[in-house]
Amino acid sequence: MPSNTSVIYLAHPHEFPVVGEHFAAKTNKDFNPVLKDGEILVRNLVFSLDPYMRGKMRDASKASYSAAFEIGKPLDARGVAEVIESKNSKYPVGSIIHAFVGWEEYTVLPDLPTTRIIPDARESKLPLSSYVGVLGMPGLTAYASLKDIGKPKAGETIFISAASGAVGQLAGQLAKAWGLTTIGSAGSDEKVDYLLKEVGFDHAFNYKKRSTHEALKELAPKGIDIYFENVGGETLEAALDHLNTHGRIIACGMISQYNTRQPYGVKNLMNVVSKRLTIRGFIVADFHEQYFEDFYRDVKALLVNKKIVYRVDEAKGVAAAPEAFVGMLNGKNFGKQVVHVADL
């Protein structure tokens, strides 16, 4: 068995994680696992990096919806992998699976309900990254939350922050297809051009050059009906001022607040009362049973028929994962951040 390079969790960060201090790539040159009944050994091909993982960088005594990373162990992520050794008849050697894998080249997996075979992965023309992006957790996040919380109606206006990211770019295309006017914010002129020229947003702006308040005042003179929240802080504050009565806030994430000891205090929450707003957070697992089949069928058809675009930012190799993760938290990624580990 060859060596196995993994990213090991070293310490809990209080602000932005630092490569080498909080996590680092290490190589085990004596990797020779012996499988127990029910286990499989997989060769990881691609895995996902997502903002929610920052919340896993904490002491395990702090309860949350997702288990904390363990100090001294590899970090984990949703990934696509090839089964290369199996003691589980459900996953024969050669199967391509979607599973929670380590940030590493090889992972030993127990029999978990979150593991599933991707039946057409070898034959499909879709890149493997699709199964951890547009057809994976970020895609379901956009599709289900927009339907269930946003309750979009043709003719309404939606504002999406972090609109060129893993969730935002699909949410915008779905909203547009369902008859909404779409407004997106992003952190560079290049990302704004992508939103306007490729993704098909009606309006987009660079929040680093123009305040969200001023942009929405011009681009949505009659207000917004839905805010797809990915950022928090001042962006949320501006959206609250521009939401119409009975507006809906899909609270997907608040990445501006993940790496600070001094969270921003939103000052205009009285809008929630006076405008009778709905603001609802969620975890994507909330929607899996109700929406996954429809989501996978609908979005895969759109993707195969080139009715939607989906940009991926791919880091090369396990050792590149820590820097890519920190870059994503700083908004340096362009599209869905993944790590390419090996070719199929």
Secondary structure, DSSP 8 states (H G I E B T S, - for coil): ---EEEEEE----SSS--BTTTEEEEEETT------TT-EEEEEEEEE--GGGGGGSS-TTS--SS----TTSB-EEEEEEEEEEES-TTS-TT-EEEEEEESBSEEEE---TT-EE-TTTTT-SS-GGGGGTTTSHHHHHHHHHIIIII---TT-EEEESSTTSTTHHHHHHHHHHTT-EEEEEESSHHHHHHIIIII--SEEEETTTS-HHHHHHHH-TT-EEEEEESS-HHHHHHHHHHEEEEEEEEE---GGGTT-SS----S-THHHHHTT-EEEE--GGGGHHHHHHHHHHHHHHHHHTTSS---EEEEESGGGHHHHHHHHHTT---SEEEEE----
